[in-house]
């Protein structure tokens, strides 16, 4: 499996969650400027490596949203059956 860059990972997460940079930064509890620096290419002088705890947090947020979507689908199925 090919590993995503930090920027690709964050872009993918924002797209999957349908969030803007401002909304995503708020969800992560970090300033927008910090998120912007994490999104820069590694070759940029302003790029900052994201702490491992943030990688974990983003993975947890994505897993939670996936689980919520599954629950919502099951609830809709149950409503149709009742």
PDB file of N, CA, C and O in Angstrom:
ATOM      1  N   UNK A   1       0.846  -1.188   0.000  1.00  0.00           N
ATOM      2  CA  UNK A   1       0.000   0.000   0.000  1.00  0.00           C
ATOM      3  C   UNK A   1       0.891   1.251   0.000  1.00  0.00           C
ATOM      4  O   UNK A   1       1.834   1.353   0.785  1.00  0.00           O
ATOM      5  N   UNK A   2       0.585   2.172  -0.868  1.00  0.00           N
ATOM      6  CA  UNK A   2       1.344   3.409  -0.934  1.00  0.00           C
ATOM      7  C   UNK A   2       0.942   4.324   0.212  1.00  0.00           C
ATOM      8  O   UNK A   2      -0.241   4.489   0.509  1.00  0.00           O
ATOM      9  N   UNK A   3       1.928   4.904   0.838  1.00  0.00           N
ATOM     10  CA  UNK A   3       1.668   5.797   1.954  1.00  0.00           C
ATOM     11  C   UNK A   3       1.337   7.194   1.432  1.00  0.00           C
ATOM     12  O   UNK A   3       1.977   7.690   0.504  1.00  0.00           O
ATOM     13  N   UNK A   4       0.339   7.813   2.034  1.00  0.00           N
ATOM     14  CA  UNK A   4      -0.047   9.175   1.667  1.00  0.00           C
ATOM     15  C   UNK A   4       0.893  10.165   2.341  1.00  0.00           C
ATOM     16  O   UNK A   4       1.416   9.917   3.427  1.00  0.00           O
ATOM     17  N   UNK A   5       1.088  11.270   1.678  1.00  0.00           N
ATOM     18  CA  UNK A   5       1.799  12.355   2.339  1.00  0.00           C
ATOM     19  C   UNK A   5       0.859  12.962   3.372  1.00  0.00           C
ATOM     20  O   UNK A   5      -0.348  12.722   3.349  1.00  0.00           O
ATOM     21  N   UNK A   6       1.420  13.737   4.262  1.00  0.00           N
ATOM     22  CA  UNK A   6       0.621  14.425   5.270  1.00  0.00           C
ATOM     23  C   UNK A   6      -0.454  15.279   4.619  1.00  0.00           C
ATOM     24  O   UNK A   6      -1.613  15.254   5.035  1.00  0.00           O
ATOM     25  N   UNK A   7      -0.069  16.034   3.598  1.00  0.00           N
ATOM     26  CA  UNK A   7      -1.012  16.907   2.901  1.00  0.00           C
ATOM     27  C   UNK A   7      -2.128  16.098   2.234  1.00  0.00           C
ATOM     28  O   UNK A   7      -3.298  16.471   2.323  1.00  0.00           O
ATOM     29  N   UNK A   8      -1.778  15.005   1.571  1.00  0.00           N
ATOM     30  CA  UNK A   8      -2.781  14.153   0.922  1.00  0.00           C
ATOM     31  C   UNK A   8      -3.749  13.570   1.946  1.00  0.00           C
ATOM     32  O   UNK A   8      -4.957  13.515   1.715  1.00  0.00           O
ATOM     33  N   UNK A   9      -3.203  13.137   3.077  1.00  0.00           N
ATOM     34  CA  UNK A   9      -4.015  12.572   4.150  1.00  0.00           C
ATOM     35  C   UNK A   9      -5.035  13.594   4.653  1.00  0.00           C
ATOM     36  O   UNK A   9      -6.218  13.285   4.796  1.00  0.00           O
ATOM     37  N   UNK A  10      -4.567  14.807   4.917  1.00  0.00           N
ATOM     38  CA  UNK A  10      -5.463  15.846   5.419  1.00  0.00           C
ATOM     39  C   UNK A  10      -6.485  16.263   4.373  1.00  0.00           C
ATOM     40  O   UNK A  10      -7.660  16.438   4.694  1.00  0.00           O
ATOM     41  N   UNK A  11      -6.054  16.424   3.122  1.00  0.00           N
ATOM     42  CA  UNK A  11      -6.982  16.784   2.044  1.00  0.00           C
ATOM     43  C   UNK A  11      -8.054  15.714   1.885  1.00  0.00           C
ATOM     44  O   UNK A  11      -9.237  16.024   1.738  1.00  0.00           O
ATOM     45  N   UNK A  12      -7.632  14.454   1.915  1.00  0.00           N
ATOM     46  CA  UNK A  12      -8.563  13.342   1.788  1.00  0.00           C
ATOM     47  C   UNK A  12      -9.569  13.338   2.942  1.00  0.00           C
ATOM     48  O   UNK A  12     -10.762  13.117   2.732  1.00  0.00           O
ATOM     49  N   UNK A  13      -9.088  13.579   4.139  1.00  0.00           N
ATOM     50  CA  UNK A  13      -9.969  13.608   5.310  1.00  0.00           C
ATOM     51  C   UNK A  13     -10.982  14.742   5.196  1.00  0.00           C
ATOM     52  O   UNK A  13     -12.167  14.541   5.461  1.00  0.00           O
ATOM     53  N   UNK A  14     -10.530  15.923   4.809  1.00  0.00           N
ATOM     54  CA  UNK A  14     -11.450  17.053   4.671  1.00  0.00           C
ATOM     55  C   UNK A  14     -12.509  16.775   3.609  1.00  0.00           C
ATOM     56  O   UNK A  14     -13.683  17.094   3.796  1.00  0.00           O
ATOM     57  N   UNK A  15     -12.090  16.181   2.499  1.00  0.00           N
ATOM     58  CA  UNK A  15     -13.024  15.855   1.429  1.00  0.00           C
ATOM     59  C   UNK A  15     -14.038  14.817   1.912  1.00  0.00           C
ATOM     60  O   UNK A  15     -15.241  14.968   1.697  1.00  0.00           O
ATOM     61  N   UNK A  16     -13.552  13.783   2.554  1.00  0.00           N
ATOM     62  CA  UNK A  16     -14.414  12.722   3.064  1.00  0.00           C
ATOM     63  C   UNK A  16     -15.437  13.262   4.060  1.00  0.00           C
ATOM     64  O   UNK A  16     -16.587  12.823   4.080  1.00  0.00           O
ATOM     65  N   UNK A  17     -15.020  14.196   4.868  1.00  0.00           N
ATOM     66  CA  UNK A  17     -15.905  14.773   5.882  1.00  0.00           C
ATOM     67  C   UNK A  17     -16.731  15.938   5.346  1.00  0.00           C
ATOM     68  O   UNK A  17     -17.646  16.414   6.019  1.00  0.00           O
ATOM     69  N   UNK A  18     -16.413  16.395   4.147  1.00  0.00           N
ATOM     70  CA  UNK A  18     -17.127  17.530   3.565  1.00  0.00           C
ATOM     71  C   UNK A  18     -16.902  18.812   4.353  1.00  0.00           C
ATOM     72  O   UNK A  18     -17.819  19.614   4.535  1.00  0.00           O
ATOM     73  N   UNK A  19     -15.674  18.993   4.817  1.00  0.00           N
ATOM     74  CA  UNK A  19     -15.379  20.148   5.662  1.00  0.00           C
ATOM     75  C   UNK A  19     -14.441  21.133   4.961  1.00  0.00           C
ATOM     76  O   UNK A  19     -13.611  20.758   4.134  1.00  0.00           O
ATOM     77  N   UNK A  20     -14.604  22.385   5.318  1.00  0.00           N
ATOM     78  CA  UNK A  20     -13.690  23.433   4.871  1.00  0.00           C
ATOM     79  C   UNK A  20     -12.457  23.409   5.765  1.00  0.00           C
ATOM     80  O   UNK A  20     -12.431  22.721   6.785  1.00  0.00           O
ATOM     81  N   UNK A  21     -11.448  24.159   5.377  1.00  0.00           N
ATOM     82  CA  UNK A  21     -10.257  24.261   6.222  1.00  0.00           C
ATOM     83  C   UNK A  21     -10.605  24.844   7.583  1.00  0.00           C
ATOM     84  O   UNK A  21     -10.117  24.369   8.608  1.00  0.00           O
ATOM     85  N   UNK A  22     -11.440  25.863   7.597  1.00  0.00           N
ATOM     86  CA  UNK A  22     -11.819  26.478   8.876  1.00  0.00           C
ATOM     87  C   UNK A  22     -12.551  25.467   9.757  1.00  0.00           C
ATOM     88  O   UNK A  22     -12.251  25.337  10.943  1.00  0.00           O
ATOM     89  N   UNK A  23     -13.503  24.759   9.175  1.00  0.00           N
ATOM     90  CA  UNK A  23     -14.260  23.773   9.937  1.00  0.00           C
ATOM     91  C   UNK A  23     -13.403  22.626  10.429  1.00  0.00           C
ATOM     92  O   UNK A  23     -13.565  22.157  11.555  1.00  0.00           O
ATOM     93  N   UNK A  24     -12.490  22.175   9.582  1.00  0.00           N
ATOM     94  CA  UNK A  24     -11.618  21.067   9.947  1.00  0.00           C
ATOM     95  C   UNK A  24     -10.650  21.482  11.044  1.00  0.00           C
ATOM     96  O   UNK A  24     -10.408  20.721  11.981  1.00  0.00           O
ATOM     97  N   UNK A  25     -10.099  22.673  10.934  1.00  0.00           N
ATOM     98  CA  UNK A  25      -9.198  23.176  11.978  1.00  0.00           C
ATOM     99  C   UNK A  25      -9.946  23.256  13.312  1.00  0.00           C
ATOM    100  O   UNK A  25      -9.400  22.891  14.353  1.00  0.00           O
ATOM    101  N   UNK A  26     -11.180  23.727  13.280  1.00  0.00           N
ATOM    102  CA  UNK A  26     -11.982  23.804  14.507  1.00  0.00           C
ATOM    103  C   UNK A  26     -12.227  22.405  15.073  1.00  0.00           C
ATOM    104  O   UNK A  26     -12.148  22.198  16.284  1.00  0.00           O
ATOM    105  N   UNK A  27     -12.523  21.453  14.198  1.00  0.00           N
ATOM    106  CA  UNK A  27     -12.765  20.066  14.647  1.00  0.00           C
ATOM    107  C   UNK A  27     -11.511  19.476  15.285  1.00  0.00           C
ATOM    108  O   UNK A  27     -11.606  18.703  16.238  1.00  0.00           O
ATOM    109  N   UNK A  28     -10.346  19.832  14.769  1.00  0.00           N
ATOM    110  CA  UNK A  28      -9.085  19.346  15.330  1.00  0.00           C
ATOM    111  C   UNK A  28      -8.648  20.139  16.560  1.00  0.00           C
ATOM    112  O   UNK A  28      -7.775  19.706  17.312  1.00  0.00           O
ATOM    113  N   UNK A  29      -9.261  21.298  16.754  1.00  0.00           N
ATOM    114  CA  UNK A  29      -8.892  22.139  17.889  1.00  0.00           C
ATOM    115  C   UNK A  29      -7.564  22.844  17.705  1.00  0.00           C
ATOM    116  O   UNK A  29      -6.817  23.063  18.658  1.00  0.00           O
ATOM    117  N   UNK A  30      -7.283  23.198  16.443  1.00  0.00           N
ATOM    118  CA  UNK A  30      -6.022  23.899  16.167  1.00  0.00           C
ATOM    119  C   UNK A  30      -6.324  25.163  15.364  1.00  0.00           C
ATOM    120  O   UNK A  30      -7.375  25.262  14.730  1.00  0.00           O
ATOM    121  N   UNK A  31      -5.415  26.116  15.389  1.00  0.00           N
ATOM    122  CA  UNK A  31      -5.605  27.315  14.574  1.00  0.00           C
ATOM    123  C   UNK A  31      -5.581  26.974  13.075  1.00  0.00           C
ATOM    124  O   UNK A  31      -4.904  26.035  12.657  1.00  0.00           O
ATOM    125  N   UNK A  32      -6.310  27.729  12.292  1.00  0.00           N
ATOM    126  CA  UNK A  32      -6.344  27.534  10.838  1.00  0.00           C
ATOM    127  C   UNK A  32      -4.933  27.632  10.263  1.00  0.00           C
ATOM    128  O   UNK A  32      -4.575  26.879   9.357  1.00  0.00           O
ATOM    129  N   UNK A  33      -4.149  28.543  10.779  1.00  0.00           N
ATOM    130  CA  UNK A  33      -2.778  28.737  10.290  1.00  0.00           C
ATOM    131  C   UNK A  33      -1.931  27.472  10.478  1.00  0.00           C
ATOM    132  O   UNK A  33      -1.103  27.143   9.629  1.00  0.00           O
ATOM    133  N   UNK A  34      -2.142  26.775  11.582  1.00  0.00           N
ATOM    134  CA  UNK A  34      -1.420  25.525  11.836  1.00  0.00           C
ATOM    135  C   UNK A  34      -1.807  24.486  10.797  1.00  0.00           C
ATOM    136  O   UNK A  34      -0.942  23.815  10.232  1.00  0.00           O
ATOM    137  N   UNK A  35      -3.109  24.350  10.543  1.00  0.00           N
ATOM    138  CA  UNK A  35      -3.582  23.411   9.516  1.00  0.00           C
ATOM    139  C   UNK A  35      -2.991  23.771   8.163  1.00  0.00           C
ATOM    140  O   UNK A  35      -2.557  22.893   7.418  1.00  0.00           O
ATOM    141  N   UNK A  36      -2.974  25.047   7.845  1.00  0.00           N
ATOM    142  CA  UNK A  36      -2.396  25.484   6.568  1.00  0.00           C
ATOM    143  C   UNK A  36      -0.941  25.047   6.431  1.00  0.00           C
ATOM    144  O   UNK A  36      -0.518  24.623   5.356  1.00  0.00           O
ATOM    145  N   UNK A  37      -0.180  25.148   7.507  1.00  0.00           N
ATOM    146  CA  UNK A  37       1.234  24.740   7.464  1.00  0.00           C
ATOM    147  C   UNK A  37       1.365  23.230   7.313  1.00  0.00           C
ATOM    148  O   UNK A  37       2.288  22.755   6.651  1.00  0.00           O
ATOM    149  N   UNK A  38       0.455  22.470   7.917  1.00  0.00           N
ATOM    150  CA  UNK A  38       0.467  21.014   7.761  1.00  0.00           C
ATOM    151  C   UNK A  38       0.120  20.611   6.329  1.00  0.00           C
ATOM    152  O   UNK A  38       0.557  19.564   5.850  1.00  0.00           O
ATOM    153  N   UNK A  39      -0.662  21.442   5.655  1.00  0.00           N
ATOM    154  CA  UNK A  39      -1.101  21.134   4.287  1.00  0.00           C
ATOM    155  C   UNK A  39      -0.074  21.507   3.224  1.00  0.00           C
ATOM    156  O   UNK A  39      -0.187  21.075   2.077  1.00  0.00           O
ATOM    157  N   UNK A  40       0.911  22.291   3.588  1.00  0.00           N
ATOM    158  CA  UNK A  40       1.927  22.704   2.611  1.00  0.00           C
ATOM    159  C   UNK A  40       2.781  21.512   2.169  1.00  0.00           C
ATOM    160  O   UNK A  40       2.946  20.550   2.919  1.00  0.00           O
ATOM    161  N   UNK A  41       3.322  21.580   0.952  1.00  0.00           N
ATOM    162  CA  UNK A  41       4.250  20.521   0.518  1.00  0.00           C
ATOM    163  C   UNK A  41       5.466  20.489   1.425  1.00  0.00           C
ATOM    164  O   UNK A  41       5.872  21.517   1.967  1.00  0.00           O
ATOM    165  N   UNK A  42       6.044  19.313   1.587  1.00  0.00           N
ATOM    166  CA  UNK A  42       7.215  19.166   2.460  1.00  0.00           C
ATOM    167  C   UNK A  42       8.384  20.027   2.007  1.00  0.00           C
ATOM    168  O   UNK A  42       9.256  20.369   2.806  1.00  0.00           O
ATOM    169  N   UNK A  43       8.402  20.373   0.742  1.00  0.00           N
ATOM    170  CA  UNK A  43       9.494  21.195   0.216  1.00  0.00           C
ATOM    171  C   UNK A  43       9.368  22.671   0.614  1.00  0.00           C
ATOM    172  O   UNK A  43      10.311  23.444   0.444  1.00  0.00           O
ATOM    173  N   UNK A  44       8.219  23.055   1.137  1.00  0.00           N
ATOM    174  CA  UNK A  44       8.005  24.447   1.529  1.00  0.00           C
ATOM    175  C   UNK A  44       8.737  24.768   2.828  1.00  0.00           C
ATOM    176  O   UNK A  44       8.810  23.937   3.734  1.00  0.00           O
ATOM    177  N   UNK A  45       9.273  25.973   2.906  1.00  0.00           N
ATOM    178  CA  UNK A  45       9.953  26.413   4.126  1.00  0.00           C
ATOM    179  C   UNK A  45       9.003  26.538   5.307  1.00  0.00           C
ATOM    180  O   UNK A  45       9.425  26.416   6.457  1.00  0.00           O
ATOM    181  N   UNK A  46       7.716  26.781   5.036  1.00  0.00           N
ATOM    182  CA  UNK A  46       6.727  26.951   6.105  1.00  0.00           C
ATOM    183  C   UNK A  46       6.050  25.641   6.513  1.00  0.00           C
ATOM    184  O   UNK A  46       5.260  25.622   7.457  1.00  0.00           O
ATOM    185  N   UNK A  47       6.356  24.544   5.806  1.00  0.00           N
ATOM    186  CA  UNK A  47       5.758  23.247   6.141  1.00  0.00           C
ATOM    187  C   UNK A  47       6.123  22.848   7.564  1.00  0.00           C
ATOM    188  O   UNK A  47       7.250  23.047   8.017  1.00  0.00           O
ATOM    189  N   UNK A  48       5.141  22.280   8.256  1.00  0.00           N
ATOM    190  CA  UNK A  48       5.384  21.754   9.598  1.00  0.00           C
ATOM    191  C   UNK A  48       4.877  20.319   9.647  1.00  0.00           C
ATOM    192  O   UNK A  48       3.799  20.011   9.137  1.00  0.00           O
ATOM    193  N   UNK A  49       5.662  19.451  10.261  1.00  0.00           N
ATOM    194  CA  UNK A  49       5.240  18.058  10.436  1.00  0.00           C
ATOM    195  C   UNK A  49       4.130  18.014  11.486  1.00  0.00           C
ATOM    196  O   UNK A  49       4.194  18.688  12.514  1.00  0.00           O
ATOM    197  N   UNK A  50       3.131  17.218  11.203  1.00  0.00           N
ATOM    198  CA  UNK A  50       2.000  17.077  12.099  1.00  0.00           C
ATOM    199  C   UNK A  50       2.363  16.090  13.216  1.00  0.00           C
ATOM    200  O   UNK A  50       2.922  15.027  12.943  1.00  0.00           O
ATOM    201  N   UNK A  51       2.054  16.429  14.452  1.00  0.00           N
ATOM    202  CA  UNK A  51       2.337  15.486  15.543  1.00  0.00           C
ATOM    203  C   UNK A  51       1.564  14.178  15.349  1.00  0.00           C
ATOM    204  O   UNK A  51       0.466  14.178  14.791  1.00  0.00           O
ATOM    205  N   UNK A  52       2.133  13.079  15.806  1.00  0.00           N
ATOM    206  CA  UNK A  52       1.504  11.762  15.662  1.00  0.00           C
ATOM    207  C   UNK A  52       0.107  11.733  16.281  1.00  0.00           C
ATOM    208  O   UNK A  52      -0.785  11.053  15.774  1.00  0.00           O
ATOM    209  N   UNK A  53      -0.079  12.462  17.364  1.00  0.00           N
ATOM    210  CA  UNK A  53      -1.388  12.483  18.020  1.00  0.00           C
ATOM    211  C   UNK A  53      -2.467  13.055  17.091  1.00  0.00           C
ATOM    212  O   UNK A  53      -3.629  12.657  17.178  1.00  0.00           O
ATOM    213  N   UNK A  54      -2.096  13.971  16.216  1.00  0.00           N
ATOM    214  CA  UNK A  54      -3.067  14.538  15.276  1.00  0.00           C
ATOM    215  C   UNK A  54      -3.406  13.517  14.188  1.00  0.00           C
ATOM    216  O   UNK A  54      -4.558  13.422  13.765  1.00  0.00           O
ATOM    217  N   UNK A  55      -2.402  12.750  13.733  1.00  0.00           N
ATOM    218  CA  UNK A  55      -2.678  11.668  12.774  1.00  0.00           C
ATOM    219  C   UNK A  55      -3.724  10.727  13.378  1.00  0.00           C
ATOM    220  O   UNK A  55      -4.683  10.332  12.715  1.00  0.00           O
ATOM    221  N   UNK A  56      -3.518  10.381  14.640  1.00  0.00           N
ATOM    222  CA  UNK A  56      -4.433   9.470  15.334  1.00  0.00           C
ATOM    223  C   UNK A  56      -5.810  10.096  15.477  1.00  0.00           C
ATOM    224  O   UNK A  56      -6.821   9.429  15.256  1.00  0.00           O
ATOM    225  N   UNK A  57      -5.859  11.365  15.842  1.00  0.00           N
ATOM    226  CA  UNK A  57      -7.135  12.061  15.990  1.00  0.00           C
ATOM    227  C   UNK A  57      -7.911  12.068  14.679  1.00  0.00           C
ATOM    228  O   UNK A  57      -9.110  11.792  14.668  1.00  0.00           O
ATOM    229  N   UNK A  58      -7.247  12.378  13.589  1.00  0.00           N
ATOM    230  CA  UNK A  58      -7.927  12.412  12.287  1.00  0.00           C
ATOM    231  C   UNK A  58      -8.451  11.020  11.937  1.00  0.00           C
ATOM    232  O   UNK A  58      -9.574  10.885  11.452  1.00  0.00           O
ATOM    233  N   UNK A  59      -7.644   9.986  12.178  1.00  0.00           N
ATOM    234  CA  UNK A  59      -8.112   8.611  11.912  1.00  0.00           C
ATOM    235  C   UNK A  59      -9.338   8.276  12.760  1.00  0.00           C
ATOM    236  O   UNK A  59     -10.270   7.631  12.280  1.00  0.00           O
ATOM    237  N   UNK A  60      -9.338   8.710  14.011  1.00  0.00           N
ATOM    238  CA  UNK A  60     -10.475   8.463  14.909  1.00  0.00           C
ATOM    239  C   UNK A  60     -11.727   9.211  14.432  1.00  0.00           C
ATOM    240  O   UNK A  60     -12.831   8.668  14.464  1.00  0.00           O
ATOM    241  N   UNK A  61     -11.547  10.438  13.998  1.00  0.00           N
ATOM    242  CA  UNK A  61     -12.679  11.216  13.477  1.00  0.00           C
ATOM    243  C   UNK A  61     -13.268  10.520  12.252  1.00  0.00           C
ATOM    244  O   UNK A  61     -14.487  10.391  12.133  1.00  0.00           O
ATOM    245  N   UNK A  62     -12.406  10.073  11.345  1.00  0.00           N
ATOM    246  CA  UNK A  62     -12.884   9.385  10.142  1.00  0.00           C
ATOM    247  C   UNK A  62     -13.609   8.087  10.492  1.00  0.00           C
ATOM    248  O   UNK A  62     -14.655   7.784   9.917  1.00  0.00           O
ATOM    249  N   UNK A  63     -13.062   7.328  11.428  1.00  0.00           N
ATOM    250  CA  UNK A  63     -13.693   6.069  11.844  1.00  0.00           C
ATOM    251  C   UNK A  63     -15.044   6.345  12.494  1.00  0.00           C
ATOM    252  O   UNK A  63     -16.007   5.616  12.258  1.00  0.00           O
ATOM    253  N   UNK A  64     -15.121   7.387  13.307  1.00  0.00           N
ATOM    254  CA  UNK A  64     -16.368   7.756  13.957  1.00  0.00           C
ATOM    255  C   UNK A  64     -17.434   8.149  12.925  1.00  0.00           C
ATOM    256  O   UNK A  64     -18.587   7.731  13.028  1.00  0.00           O
ATOM    257  N   UNK A  65     -17.046   8.942  11.947  1.00  0.00           N
ATOM    258  CA  UNK A  65     -17.997   9.365  10.923  1.00  0.00           C
ATOM    259  C   UNK A  65     -18.487   8.175  10.099  1.00  0.00           C
ATOM    260  O   UNK A  65     -19.658   8.115   9.723  1.00  0.00           O
ATOM    261  N   UNK A  66     -17.596   7.238   9.824  1.00  0.00           N
ATOM    262  CA  UNK A  66     -17.967   6.033   9.079  1.00  0.00           C
ATOM    263  C   UNK A  66     -18.978   5.212   9.886  1.00  0.00           C
ATOM    264  O   UNK A  66     -19.957   4.707   9.337  1.00  0.00           O
ATOM    265  N   UNK A  67     -18.734   5.087  11.173  1.00  0.00           N
ATOM    266  CA  UNK A  67     -19.639   4.348  12.040  1.00  0.00           C
ATOM    267  C   UNK A  67     -20.994   5.044  12.136  1.00  0.00           C
ATOM    268  O   UNK A  67     -22.034   4.388  12.090  1.00  0.00           O
ATOM    269  N   UNK A  68     -20.983   6.360  12.269  1.00  0.00           N
ATOM    270  CA  UNK A  68     -22.245   7.107  12.314  1.00  0.00           C
ATOM    271  C   UNK A  68     -23.052   6.922  11.037  1.00  0.00           C
ATOM    272  O   UNK A  68     -24.273   6.774  11.091  1.00  0.00           O
ATOM    273  N   UNK A  69     -22.384   6.927   9.895  1.00  0.00           N
ATOM    274  CA  UNK A  69     -23.080   6.724   8.614  1.00  0.00           C
ATOM    275  C   UNK A  69     -23.703   5.332   8.569  1.00  0.00           C
ATOM    276  O   UNK A  69     -24.816   5.165   8.070  1.00  0.00           O
ATOM    277  N   UNK A  70     -22.997   4.343   9.082  1.00  0.00           N
ATOM    278  CA  UNK A  70     -23.516   2.971   9.106  1.00  0.00           C
ATOM    279  C   UNK A  70     -24.756   2.883  10.002  1.00  0.00           C
ATOM    280  O   UNK A  70     -25.742   2.245   9.633  1.00  0.00           O
ATOM    281  N   UNK A  71     -24.710   3.510  11.159  1.00  0.00           N
ATOM    282  CA  UNK A  71     -25.845   3.519  12.073  1.00  0.00           C
ATOM    283  C   UNK A  71     -27.053   4.188  11.414  1.00  0.00           C
ATOM    284  O   UNK A  71     -28.178   3.700  11.526  1.00  0.00           O
ATOM    285  N   UNK A  72     -26.813   5.301  10.730  1.00  0.00           N
ATOM    286  CA  UNK A  72     -27.907   6.008  10.054  1.00  0.00           C
ATOM    287  C   UNK A  72     -28.538   5.137   8.972  1.00  0.00           C
ATOM    288  O   UNK A  72     -29.759   5.129   8.817  1.00  0.00           O
ATOM    289  N   UNK A  73     -27.711   4.399   8.218  1.00  0.00           N
ATOM    290  CA  UNK A  73     -28.253   3.497   7.189  1.00  0.00           C
ATOM    291  C   UNK A  73     -29.107   2.405   7.828  1.00  0.00           C
ATOM    292  O   UNK A  73     -30.182   2.081   7.323  1.00  0.00           O
ATOM    293  N   UNK A  74     -28.637   1.844   8.925  1.00  0.00           N
ATOM    294  CA  UNK A  74     -29.398   0.804   9.619  1.00  0.00           C
ATOM    295  C   UNK A  74     -30.707   1.350  10.180  1.00  0.00           C
ATOM    296  O   UNK A  74     -31.734   0.673  10.127  1.00  0.00           O
ATOM    297  N   UNK A  75     -30.678   2.552  10.710  1.00  0.00           N
ATOM    298  CA  UNK A  75     -31.901   3.170  11.233  1.00  0.00           C
ATOM    299  C   UNK A  75     -32.921   3.387  10.116  1.00  0.00           C
ATOM    300  O   UNK A  75     -34.116   3.171  10.318  1.00  0.00           O
ATOM    301  N   UNK A  76     -32.458   3.808   8.945  1.00  0.00           N
ATOM    302  CA  UNK A  76     -33.375   4.000   7.809  1.00  0.00           C
ATOM    303  C   UNK A  76     -33.987   2.666   7.384  1.00  0.00           C
ATOM    304  O   UNK A  76     -35.174   2.603   7.065  1.00  0.00           O
ATOM    305  N   UNK A  77     -33.183   1.600   7.377  1.00  0.00           N
ATOM    306  CA  UNK A  77     -33.702   0.280   7.037  1.00  0.00           C
ATOM    307  C   UNK A  77     -34.760  -0.163   8.036  1.00  0.00           C
ATOM    308  O   UNK A  77     -35.792  -0.712   7.649  1.00  0.00           O
ATOM    309  N   UNK A  78     -34.510   0.070   9.308  1.00  0.00           N
ATOM    310  CA  UNK A  78     -35.468  -0.301  10.346  1.00  0.00           C
ATOM    311  C   UNK A  78     -36.763   0.477  10.217  1.00  0.00           C
ATOM    312  O   UNK A  78     -37.844  -0.059  10.458  1.00  0.00           O
ATOM    313  N   UNK A  79     -36.653   1.743   9.837  1.00  0.00           N
ATOM    314  CA  UNK A  79     -37.866   2.571   9.657  1.00  0.00           C
ATOM    315  C   UNK A  79     -38.722   2.003   8.509  1.00  0.00           C
ATOM    316  O   UNK A  79     -39.950   2.004   8.597  1.00  0.00           O
ATOM    317  N   UNK A  80     -38.087   1.525   7.451  1.00  0.00           N
ATOM    318  CA  UNK A  80     -38.819   0.963   6.325  1.00  0.00           C
ATOM    319  C   UNK A  80     -39.511  -0.334   6.712  1.00  0.00           C
ATOM    320  O   UNK A  80     -40.601  -0.626   6.221  1.00  0.00           O
ATOM    321  N   UNK A  81     -38.886  -1.115   7.589  1.00  0.00           N
ATOM    322  CA  UNK A  81     -39.441  -2.409   8.007  1.00  0.00           C
ATOM    323  C   UNK A  81     -40.614  -2.210   8.938  1.00  0.00           C
ATOM    324  O   UNK A  81     -41.569  -2.985   8.897  1.00  0.00           O
ATOM    325  N   UNK A  82     -40.567  -1.172   9.794  1.00  0.00           N
ATOM    326  CA  UNK A  82     -41.641  -0.978  10.771  1.00  0.00           C
ATOM    327  C   UNK A  82     -42.896  -0.417  10.188  1.00  0.00           C
ATOM    328  O   UNK A  82     -43.871  -0.208  10.909  1.00  0.00           O
TER     329      UNK A  82
END
